[in-house]
């Protein structure tokens, strides 16, 4: 009898596992760790998605709650306003001065109340009128020497006036970008004595034309009548007011008891210079003063006439 040969039995193998069996154990372990990590990541992703859905749901609910709170606030405010309006109406009806509480319909208030009301109105009117008068007094401009812009200047040029024999035309440095032109009646003083000397000038007079030349300041001098001819102003003794020796062009002349800033320009209508002039004079030491207060260049000294005492300044 022929022997039966049974065919060899072939095992059916899983493709991936058979491949893993052929790999190095370390590589197999790394692949398994990779798969494990991916599975964990998928679980985390699913959990995150679930959390996001819950968060969105909470946001929607939160928005609804905010709207409900806002509606309640509006309703509460309206109720409070209505309550206040009712209380105000009730207080007006029950107030001592109200017509409802003082008189019956069709009757007039008491005459005493009317008199009190008229008296109060009169008092208020009087207070308003007093306030207006006080403010008018406060707005009235001061009339003292602080309104004068007195400065130290140096005469840098002197010439005779072409149309007036008794006048000089001087160029004066007052610490400004350009010298000012000043016309003065000082022809009795030799021209050489004027050149380069310091003087006190009034700088905020309105510019005026003198015989065709515009003068923009005024030199201040001490003046006393001549002993031989008291009635003749042309023969009066005149001296420059001399500033302190260390003064420079542009220095301001101030007065201790009369602080304040000078006017930008003296108004001829107010006649400020004419009202202040009578109070300008030299004292017994020759110091130039206004009502006894000296012409002072702060920190440098006083202005004075060299020899004239108790004389006028003009």
PELINVEN-V387981 format. One record per residue. N is the residue number from 1. PHI is phi in whole degrees, -180 to 180 (NA if undefined). PSI is psi as a letter, one per 40 degrees, with the letter a starting at -180 (999 if undefined). D_CENTER is the distance of its C-alpha to the mean C-alpha in Angstrom with 2 decimals. Layout:
n->N phi->PHI psi->PSI d_center->D_CENTER
n->N phi->PHI psi->PSI d_center->D_CENTER
//
This chain:
n->1 phi->NA psi->i d_center->133.96
n->2 phi->-79 psi->h d_center->130.90
n->3 phi->-74 psi->i d_center->128.12
n->4 phi->-89 psi->h d_center->124.93
n->5 phi->-99 psi->h d_center->121.90
n->6 phi->-76 psi->h d_center->118.81
n->7 phi->-65 psi->i d_center->115.78
n->8 phi->-62 psi->h d_center->113.17
n->9 phi->-79 psi->h d_center->110.49
n->10 phi->-100 psi->h d_center->107.01
n->11 phi->-77 psi->h d_center->103.97
n->12 phi->-85 psi->h d_center->101.08
n->13 phi->-111 psi->i d_center->97.85
n->14 phi->-78 psi->h d_center->94.12
n->15 phi->-57 psi->d d_center->92.62
n->16 phi->-67 psi->d d_center->89.43
n->17 phi->-69 psi->d d_center->91.22
n->18 phi->-63 psi->d d_center->93.84
n->19 phi->-70 psi->d d_center->91.10
n->20 phi->-65 psi->d d_center->89.44
n->21 phi->-64 psi->d d_center->92.77
n->22 phi->-83 psi->e d_center->93.05
n->23 phi->-78 psi->i d_center->89.57
n->24 phi->-67 psi->i d_center->88.92
n->25 phi->-55 psi->d d_center->88.13
n->26 phi->-66 psi->d d_center->84.69
n->27 phi->-66 psi->d d_center->83.80
n->28 phi->-61 psi->d d_center->85.06
n->29 phi->-63 psi->d d_center->82.89
n->30 phi->-66 psi->d d_center->79.77
n->31 phi->-66 psi->d d_center->80.48
n->32 phi->-64 psi->d d_center->80.93
n->33 phi->-63 psi->d d_center->77.62
n->34 phi->-61 psi->d d_center->75.92
n->35 phi->-61 psi->d d_center->77.45
n->36 phi->-60 psi->d d_center->76.45
n->37 phi->-62 psi->d d_center->72.83
n->38 phi->-64 psi->d d_center->72.78
n->39 phi->-63 psi->d d_center->74.15
n->40 phi->-64 psi->d d_center->71.44
n->41 phi->-65 psi->d d_center->68.74
n->42 phi->-64 psi->d d_center->70.17
n->43 phi->-64 psi->d d_center->70.09
n->44 phi->-64 psi->d d_center->66.42
n->45 phi->-63 psi->d d_center->65.53
n->46 phi->-63 psi->d d_center->67.29
n->47 phi->-65 psi->d d_center->65.51
n->48 phi->-65 psi->d d_center->62.09
n->49 phi->-62 psi->d d_center->62.82
n->50 phi->-64 psi->d d_center->63.81
n->51 phi->-64 psi->d d_center->60.56
n->52 phi->-62 psi->d d_center->58.45
n->53 phi->-63 psi->d d_center->60.38
n->54 phi->-67 psi->d d_center->59.76
n->55 phi->-65 psi->d d_center->56.03
n->56 phi->-61 psi->d d_center->55.77
n->57 phi->-63 psi->d d_center->57.65
n->58 phi->-67 psi->d d_center->55.27
n->59 phi->-63 psi->d d_center->52.22
n->60 phi->-63 psi->d d_center->53.77
n->61 phi->-65 psi->d d_center->54.55
n->62 phi->-64 psi->d d_center->51.02
n->63 phi->-63 psi->d d_center->49.55
n->64 phi->-62 psi->d d_center->51.95
n->65 phi->-64 psi->d d_center->50.92
n->66 phi->-62 psi->d d_center->47.18
n->67 phi->-63 psi->d d_center->48.00
n->68 phi->-62 psi->d d_center->50.11
n->69 phi->-63 psi->d d_center->47.35
n->70 phi->-61 psi->d d_center->44.81
n->71 phi->-64 psi->d d_center->47.37
n->72 phi->-66 psi->d d_center->47.99
n->73 phi->-62 psi->d d_center->44.28
n->74 phi->-61 psi->d d_center->44.05
n->75 phi->-63 psi->d d_center->47.21
n->76 phi->-66 psi->d d_center->45.99
n->77 phi->-62 psi->d d_center->42.69
n->78 phi->-61 psi->d d_center->44.68
n->79 phi->-65 psi->d d_center->47.02
n->80 phi->-65 psi->d d_center->44.27
n->81 phi->-63 psi->d d_center->42.65
n->82 phi->-63 psi->d d_center->46.07
n->83 phi->-65 psi->d d_center->46.67
n->84 phi->-65 psi->d d_center->43.39
n->85 phi->-62 psi->d d_center->44.21
n->86 phi->-63 psi->d d_center->47.67
n->87 phi->-65 psi->d d_center->46.38
n->88 phi->-64 psi->d d_center->43.89
n->89 phi->-63 psi->d d_center->46.73
n->90 phi->-65 psi->d d_center->49.03
n->91 phi->-68 psi->d d_center->46.57
n->92 phi->-64 psi->d d_center->46.10
n->93 phi->-69 psi->d d_center->49.86
n->94 phi->-103 psi->e d_center->50.40
n->95 phi->-66 psi->i d_center->47.44
n->96 phi->-61 psi->d d_center->48.61
n->97 phi->-88 psi->e d_center->46.98
n->98 phi->-80 psi->i d_center->48.33
n->99 phi->-69 psi->d d_center->51.14
n->100 phi->-67 psi->d d_center->53.16
n->101 phi->-88 psi->e d_center->53.53
n->102 phi->-95 psi->d d_center->54.05
n->103 phi->-143 psi->i d_center->56.50
n->104 phi->-81 psi->i d_center->59.09
n->105 phi->-58 psi->h d_center->58.94
n->106 phi->89 psi->e d_center->59.56
n->107 phi->-109 psi->i d_center->58.68
n->108 phi->-92 psi->i d_center->55.75
n->109 phi->-64 psi->i d_center->53.36
n->110 phi->-67 psi->i d_center->54.19
n->111 phi->-60 psi->d d_center->53.39
n->112 phi->-60 psi->d d_center->51.66
n->113 phi->-63 psi->d d_center->49.02
n->114 phi->-63 psi->d d_center->48.39
n->115 phi->-63 psi->d d_center->48.05
n->116 phi->-60 psi->d d_center->45.52
n->117 phi->-63 psi->d d_center->43.44
n->118 phi->-65 psi->d d_center->43.56
n->119 phi->-64 psi->d d_center->42.62
n->120 phi->-65 psi->d d_center->39.57
n->121 phi->-65 psi->d d_center->38.45
n->122 phi->-64 psi->d d_center->38.99
n->123 phi->-64 psi->d d_center->36.93
n->124 phi->-63 psi->d d_center->33.98
n->125 phi->-63 psi->d d_center->34.29
n->126 phi->-63 psi->d d_center->34.46
n->127 phi->-63 psi->d d_center->31.31
n->128 phi->-63 psi->d d_center->29.43
n->129 phi->-67 psi->d d_center->30.86
n->130 phi->-64 psi->d d_center->29.98
n->131 phi->-62 psi->d d_center->26.33
n->132 phi->-64 psi->d d_center->26.27
n->133 phi->-67 psi->d d_center->27.95
n->134 phi->-65 psi->d d_center->25.66
n->135 phi->-66 psi->d d_center->22.50
n->136 phi->-66 psi->d d_center->24.36
n->137 phi->-66 psi->d d_center->25.13
n->138 phi->-66 psi->d d_center->21.58
n->139 phi->-78 psi->e d_center->20.52
n->140 phi->-64 psi->h d_center->23.45
n->141 phi->-66 psi->i d_center->22.37
n->142 phi->-69 psi->i d_center->23.60
n->143 phi->-126 psi->g d_center->26.75
n->144 phi->-150 psi->a d_center->27.10
n->145 phi->-68 psi->e d_center->27.32
n->146 phi->-66 psi->e d_center->23.63
n->147 phi->-79 psi->e d_center->23.23
n->148 phi->-88 psi->h d_center->25.61
n->149 phi->-94 psi->g d_center->24.61
n->150 phi->-98 psi->h d_center->27.58
n->151 phi->-137 psi->i d_center->28.14
n->152 phi->-85 psi->h d_center->31.07
n->153 phi->-133 psi->i d_center->32.92
n->154 phi->-116 psi->h d_center->36.15
n->155 phi->-76 psi->h d_center->38.75
n->156 phi->-107 psi->e d_center->39.80
n->157 phi->-159 psi->h d_center->42.04
n->158 phi->-136 psi->h d_center->44.22
n->159 phi->-145 psi->i d_center->46.51
n->160 phi->-75 psi->i d_center->48.41
n->161 phi->-69 psi->h d_center->47.18
n->162 phi->-68 psi->d d_center->49.53
n->163 phi->-118 psi->e d_center->49.97
n->164 phi->-141 psi->h d_center->49.70
n->165 phi->-68 psi->d d_center->51.88
n->166 phi->-94 psi->e d_center->49.93
n->167 phi->-119 psi->i d_center->46.57
n->168 phi->-106 psi->i d_center->45.03
n->169 phi->-114 psi->h d_center->42.52
n->170 phi->-117 psi->i d_center->40.41
n->171 phi->-104 psi->h d_center->38.02
n->172 phi->-122 psi->h d_center->35.40
n->173 phi->-85 psi->h d_center->33.24
n->174 phi->-116 psi->f d_center->29.85
n->175 phi->77 psi->e d_center->28.31
n->176 phi->-100 psi->i d_center->27.14
n->177 phi->-56 psi->d d_center->28.46
n->178 phi->-136 psi->i d_center->31.33
n->179 phi->-65 psi->i d_center->33.16
n->180 phi->-99 psi->i d_center->32.89
n->181 phi->-92 psi->h d_center->36.01
n->182 phi->-130 psi->h d_center->36.93
n->183 phi->-101 psi->h d_center->40.02
n->184 phi->-140 psi->i d_center->41.50
n->185 phi->-95 psi->g d_center->44.81
n->186 phi->-122 psi->f d_center->45.80
n->187 phi->-68 psi->e d_center->49.11
n->188 phi->-74 psi->e d_center->50.95
n->189 phi->-95 psi->h d_center->49.22
n->190 phi->-58 psi->i d_center->50.91
n->191 phi->-57 psi->d d_center->48.98
n->192 phi->-67 psi->d d_center->49.57
n->193 phi->-76 psi->e d_center->47.85
n->194 phi->-86 psi->d d_center->44.61
n->195 phi->-62 psi->h d_center->44.36
n->196 phi->84 psi->e d_center->41.97
n->197 phi->-89 psi->i d_center->41.07
n->198 phi->-88 psi->i d_center->37.69
n->199 phi->-150 psi->i d_center->36.54
n->200 phi->-100 psi->h d_center->33.75
n->201 phi->-126 psi->i d_center->32.24
n->202 phi->-90 psi->h d_center->30.14
n->203 phi->-105 psi->e d_center->27.85
n->204 phi->-110 psi->f d_center->25.91
n->205 phi->-75 psi->i d_center->29.06
n->206 phi->-72 psi->h d_center->29.54
n->207 phi->-55 psi->h d_center->31.87
n->208 phi->-137 psi->i d_center->35.41
n->209 phi->-92 psi->h d_center->38.73
n->210 phi->-116 psi->h d_center->41.48
n->211 phi->53 psi->f d_center->44.87
n->212 phi->91 psi->e d_center->43.47
n->213 phi->-112 psi->h d_center->41.02
n->214 phi->-82 psi->h d_center->37.26
n->215 phi->-103 psi->h d_center->35.91
n->216 phi->-117 psi->e d_center->32.17
n->217 phi->-161 psi->i d_center->32.16
n->218 phi->-141 psi->h d_center->34.49
n->219 phi->-81 psi->h d_center->36.38
n->220 phi->-97 psi->h d_center->36.65
n->221 phi->-136 psi->i d_center->40.10
n->222 phi->-82 psi->i d_center->42.07
n->223 phi->-141 psi->h d_center->44.96
n->224 phi->-141 psi->i d_center->48.15
n->225 phi->-65 psi->i d_center->51.21
n->226 phi->-67 psi->h d_center->54.26
n->227 phi->-61 psi->d d_center->56.83
n->228 phi->-90 psi->e d_center->59.58
n->229 phi->-147 psi->g d_center->57.76
n->230 phi->-71 psi->e d_center->55.20
n->231 phi->-95 psi->e d_center->54.96
n->232 phi->-104 psi->h d_center->54.23
n->233 phi->-67 psi->d d_center->50.52
n->234 phi->-67 psi->d d_center->51.62
n->235 phi->-96 psi->e d_center->53.47
n->236 phi->-65 psi->i d_center->50.61
n->237 phi->-82 psi->h d_center->49.87
n->238 phi->-125 psi->h d_center->46.48
n->239 phi->-135 psi->i d_center->44.72
n->240 phi->-63 psi->i d_center->41.50
n->241 phi->-78 psi->h d_center->38.93
n->242 phi->-90 psi->h d_center->39.11
n->243 phi->-73 psi->i d_center->35.99
n->244 phi->-57 psi->i d_center->36.41
n->245 phi->-64 psi->d d_center->38.56
n->246 phi->-96 psi->e d_center->35.94
n->247 phi->-73 psi->i d_center->33.22
n->248 phi->-130 psi->i d_center->32.21
n->249 phi->-55 psi->h d_center->31.04
n->250 phi->101 psi->e d_center->27.37
n->251 phi->-62 psi->h d_center->27.22
n->252 phi->-88 psi->h d_center->25.39
n->253 phi->-94 psi->h d_center->27.54
n->254 phi->-123 psi->i d_center->25.92
n->255 phi->-135 psi->h d_center->27.30
n->256 phi->-56 psi->d d_center->27.14
n->257 phi->-86 psi->e d_center->27.22
n->258 phi->-132 psi->g d_center->24.87
n->259 phi->-74 psi->i d_center->21.39
n->260 phi->130 psi->i d_center->18.70
n->261 phi->-90 psi->i d_center->17.66
n->262 phi->-72 psi->i d_center->20.38
n->263 phi->-63 psi->i d_center->20.49
n->264 phi->-65 psi->d d_center->20.12
n->265 phi->-153 psi->h d_center->23.66
n->266 phi->-71 psi->h d_center->25.96
n->267 phi->-84 psi->h d_center->27.17
n->268 phi->-61 psi->d d_center->31.00
n->269 phi->-65 psi->d d_center->31.09
n->270 phi->-80 psi->e d_center->29.50
n->271 phi->54 psi->f d_center->31.83
n->272 phi->-63 psi->d d_center->29.41
n->273 phi->-61 psi->d d_center->31.53
n->274 phi->-64 psi->d d_center->34.73
n->275 phi->-78 psi->d d_center->33.58
n->276 phi->-86 psi->d d_center->32.40
n->277 phi->-53 psi->d d_center->35.37
n->278 phi->-62 psi->d d_center->38.01
n->279 phi->-93 psi->e d_center->36.19
n->280 phi->-98 psi->h d_center->36.21
n->281 phi->-164 psi->i d_center->39.31
n->282 phi->-91 psi->i d_center->40.80
n->283 phi->-92 psi->a d_center->42.07
n->284 phi->-67 psi->e d_center->45.46
n->285 phi->-103 psi->e d_center->44.46
n->286 phi->88 psi->e d_center->43.13
n->287 phi->-74 psi->h d_center->39.44
n->288 phi->-70 psi->h d_center->37.17
n->289 phi->-137 psi->i d_center->35.42
n->290 phi->-124 psi->h d_center->33.41
n->291 phi->51 psi->f d_center->34.90
n->292 phi->86 psi->e d_center->36.25
n->293 phi->-100 psi->h d_center->33.07
n->294 phi->-71 psi->i d_center->33.63
n->295 phi->-71 psi->h d_center->32.03
n->296 phi->-122 psi->h d_center->30.58
n->297 phi->-96 psi->h d_center->29.43
n->298 phi->-54 psi->h d_center->27.58
n->299 phi->81 psi->e d_center->29.73
n->300 phi->-125 psi->d d_center->32.43
n->301 phi->136 psi->a d_center->34.11
n->302 phi->-106 psi->i d_center->34.91
n->303 phi->-95 psi->i d_center->35.95
n->304 phi->-151 psi->i d_center->39.45
n->305 phi->-88 psi->h d_center->42.38
n->306 phi->-60 psi->d d_center->45.37
n->307 phi->-130 psi->e d_center->48.01
n->308 phi->-84 psi->h d_center->46.70
n->309 phi->-119 psi->i d_center->46.10
n->310 phi->49 psi->f d_center->45.17
n->311 phi->-119 psi->i d_center->44.61
n->312 phi->-80 psi->i d_center->42.17
n->313 phi->-119 psi->h d_center->39.37
n->314 phi->-150 psi->999 d_center->38.98
//
